């Protein structure tokens, strides 16, 4: 019987120690959560941040494109190769894309034929 009572006493002691450790972990977690909550970042570093309207994002994107265009104009391209930078993306017609694809297939066919001949 004394073995059971000593085992029970030991288990209660371990339980108290475990509860004490859990309480320490809870306090550490609350401290860290308090720090994370102050700077607005979540668990993965991405917090709510500021809300920007779609129009403002468009203006910011256009301004950035113009800044990059100025940077690119500052570095002079090779002689005879001038490149204009436009913030507007050009779209190709379906016929033009077909012609480009056919020309590329033709180039690859010539390349493969030359490689096969060697």
C-alpha positions in Angstrom: 0.0 0.0 0.0 2.9 2.3 0.8 4.1 1.8 -2.8 0.8 3.0 -4.2 0.6 6.0 -2.0 4.2 7.0 -2.8 3.5 6.5 -6.5 0.4 8.6 -6.2 2.3 11.4 -4.3 5.0 11.3 -7.0 2.4 11.6 -9.8 0.7 14.6 -8.1 4.1 16.2 -7.8 4.8 15.7 -11.5 1.3 17.1 -12.2 2.1 20.3 -10.3 5.4 20.7 -12.1 3.6 20.1 -15.5 1.0 22.7 -14.6 3.7 25.2 -13.6 5.5 24.6 -17.0 2.2 25.1 -18.9 1.6 28.3 -17.0 5.1 29.6 -18.0 4.4 28.7 -21.6 1.1 30.5 -21.6 2.7 33.6 -20.2 5.5 33.5 -22.8 2.9 33.1 -25.5 0.9 36.0 -24.3 4.1 38.2 -24.2 4.9 37.3 -27.8 1.4 37.8 -29.0 1.5 41.3 -27.4 4.7 42.1 -29.3 3.2 40.8 -32.6 0.0 42.7 -32.1 1.9 46.0 -31.6 3.7 46.1 -34.9 0.7 44.9 -36.9 2.3 41.7 -38.3 0.7 38.3 -38.0 2.3 34.9 -37.4 3.9 34.8 -40.8 4.9 38.5 -40.9 2.0 39.6 -43.1 -0.3 41.8 -41.1 -3.3 43.9 -42.0 -1.2 46.7 -43.3 -2.8 49.8 -44.9 -5.6 49.6 -47.3 -4.9 51.2 -50.7 -7.6 51.7 -53.2 -7.4 50.2 -56.7 -7.0 53.7 -58.3 -4.1 54.5 -55.9 -2.4 51.2 -56.8 -2.8 52.0 -60.5 -1.2 55.5 -60.0 1.6 53.9 -58.0 2.3 51.3 -60.6 2.3 53.9 -63.4 4.7 56.1 -61.4 7.0 53.1 -60.9 7.0 52.3 -64.6 7.9 55.8 -65.4 10.7 55.8 -62.9 12.1 52.6 -64.5 11.7 54.1 -67.9 13.9 57.0 -66.8 16.5 54.6 -65.4 16.5 52.7 -68.7 16.9 55.9 -70.7 19.9 56.8 -68.6 21.8 53.7 -69.7 22.5 54.2 -73.4 21.8 51.1 -75.6 24.2 49.8 -78.3 24.7 52.0 -81.3 21.8 51.9 -83.7 19.5 50.1 -81.3 17.2 52.5 -79.7 14.4 51.2 -77.6 11.4 53.2 -76.5 9.8 52.3 -73.2 6.1 52.6 -73.0 4.0 51.9 -69.9 1.2 50.6 -72.1 1.4 47.0 -73.1 0.9 46.3 -76.8 -1.4 43.4 -77.9 -0.8 41.4 -81.0 -3.6 40.3 -83.3 -4.3 36.6 -83.8 -3.1 36.8 -87.4 0.2 38.4 -86.3 0.7 35.7 -83.6 0.0 33.0 -86.1 2.6 34.5 -88.5 5.2 34.8 -85.7 4.6 31.2 -84.7 4.9 30.0 -88.3 8.2 31.9 -88.7 9.5 30.4 -85.4 8.6 26.9 -86.5 10.4 27.5 -89.8 13.5 28.7 -88.0 13.5 25.7 -85.7 13.0 23.3 -88.7 16.1 24.9 -90.4 18.1 24.6 -87.2 17.1 20.9 -86.7 17.9 20.1 -90.3 21.3 21.7 -90.0 22.0 19.9 -86.8 20.9 16.6 -88.4 23.1 17.2 -91.4 26.2 17.6 -89.2 
